[in-house]
Amino acid sequence: MTTKLTLTVEKSVIERAKSYAKNTGRSLSDLVESYLEQIVENTNVQSISPSLKKIVGSVKLPKNFDEDKELHSYFEEKHL
């Protein structure tokens, strides 16, 4: 069941958000709903966006894959 929600947001933020929504083929309501869903998910479970959920499992990583180590290496190479 959907329910109407009234929000007070800075005009410039709304304009940029509407533009983003249009460019990504989504509605502003969909963006807000997706964001709210993400922040209220169980904090003990790592949350991922609905877009990423669609592709989960399409890439097989080694069992010893260390995401933090790989991210650190990536950013180190990119910025140093």
C-alpha positions in Angstrom: 0.0 0.0 0.0 1.4 3.4 -0.9 0.9 6.5 1.2 1.4 10.1 0.3 4.2 11.9 2.1 4.8 15.6 2.3 8.4 16.7 2.7 10.1 20.1 3.1 13.4 20.1 1.1 15.5 22.9 -0.3 14.4 23.9 -3.7 17.8 23.4 -5.3 18.0 19.9 -3.9 14.6 19.0 -5.3 15.6 20.4 -8.7 18.8 18.4 -8.8 17.1 15.3 -7.6 14.4 15.6 -10.2 17.0 15.9 -12.9 18.9 12.9 -11.6 15.7 10.9 -11.5 14.8 11.8 -15.0 18.3 11.0 -16.3 18.2 7.6 -14.6 14.6 6.8 -15.8 13.2 6.7 -12.3 10.7 8.8 -10.4 11.6 11.1 -7.5 9.2 9.0 -5.3 11.2 5.8 -6.3 14.5 7.5 -5.3 13.2 8.6 -2.0 11.6 5.2 -1.3 14.7 3.3 -2.2 16.8 5.6 0.0 14.4 5.1 3.0 14.4 1.4 2.5 18.2 1.3 2.6 18.5 3.3 5.8 15.9 1.3 7.7 17.3 -2.1 6.8 18.7 -4.2 9.6 22.1 -2.6 10.6 23.6 -6.0 11.3 23.3 -6.9 7.6 25.4 -5.1 5.0 22.9 -3.3 2.8 23.2 -3.1 -1.0 21.1 -1.2 -3.5 18.3 -2.9 -5.4 20.4 -2.4 -8.6 23.3 -4.3 -7.1 21.0 -7.0 -5.8 20.0 -7.8 -9.4 23.6 -8.6 -10.3 24.7 -10.5 -7.1 26.2 -13.7 -8.0 27.3 -12.8 -11.6 30.9 -12.3 -10.4 32.7 -15.1 -8.6 35.4 -13.9 -6.2 38.1 -16.0 -4.6 37.2 -17.3 -1.1 40.1 -15.3 0.4 39.1 -12.0 -1.3 39.6 -9.1 1.1 37.4 -6.2 0.0 39.0 -3.7 2.4 42.5 -4.6 1.2 41.5 -4.3 -2.5 39.8 -1.0 -1.9 42.8 0.3 -0.1 45.1 -0.7 -2.9 42.7 0.8 -5.5 42.6 4.2 -3.8 46.3 4.1 -3.0 47.1 3.7 -6.7 44.5 6.2 -7.8 45.5 9.0 -5.5 49.2 8.5 -5.0 
